[in-house]
Amino acid sequence: MYSRESYGQLLREILENGYRVVDFAGLDLESEERQVVLRHDVDFIPRLALDMAEIDSSCGINATFFFLVRSHAYNLFSRPTLEVLDAIARQGHAIGVHCALPSSPPDTEGDLVNLVQQDVAIARLAFPRVAPLFSWHSAPPAFFKRWAGLTVPGLVNAYDERYFSRIAYVSDSVARRSLADLREFFRRGTHRKVQLLLHPIIWICGGTTMMEVLSNAWHYFVRELELELKVNDAYRQQLPDGIPEDTIRAFAEALIGRGER
């Protein structure tokens, strides 16, 4: 089961199996050392990333967190998000940019390079300590096949062949890798170099399937939205403590029930 506790245990087992967690610049393809580049894509709810950063730090690990600029789920410029970015960076973790494609993605290399550079420039307006790192967000297969390893001057692409095809790439996207699968992968130790992508929403919200994770996430979605809703006098007077937990729980359980039909 995905959980905060099982995430911490997974990290400790990775270290116990002889792997050292390094950043993108620290990956040494020529060495015999077992190395893991640990990456977190923040698709939803930035404060979940802070919870994950604290678990990483408790294990003596620094990771790279990729945040979205073009997101309908959160605002990189909002005060709560900037506080999260600052807290993560102060722990020694790196902040990169998670590049989301527009509905009609550019189809030339130059236009794509401009898109990435613009996202990084915008991110640095919000948070100047953004590192020269980017990854793609939910890119369709056809785009990914053609442009995954796009070279952008001055920036490191998490999908460059150095980090993606020349080493093992392991991801928990849509909860496709169970905790048992991940533990067994690092226990076997077949691959000496690994990029490991783990999403805060999966491990901090927890569950055994992606729908359970999303159901558990509704508590966080609602509380994040209420940071703005509580600025409204009528909402604050009617719901001074926010939407009751049992109401959120009933909605989340209904989602699971519909998914099981």
Protein Blocks (a to p, Z undefined) as FASTA:
>chain_A
ZZfklmmmmmmmmmmnopacddfklpcfkbmbdcdddddddfbhjllmmmmmmmmmmnop
acdddddfbdckbcfkbmklmmmmmmmmmnopacdddddddfbdcfbfklmmmmmmmmmm
mmmmmmmmbccbdddehiafklmmmmmmoccehiacfkbfklmmmpccddfehhlacfkl
mmmmmmnomambdcddddfklmmnopjbfklmmmmmmmmmmmmmmmmmmmpmklmmmmmn
opafklmmmmmmmmmmmmmZZ
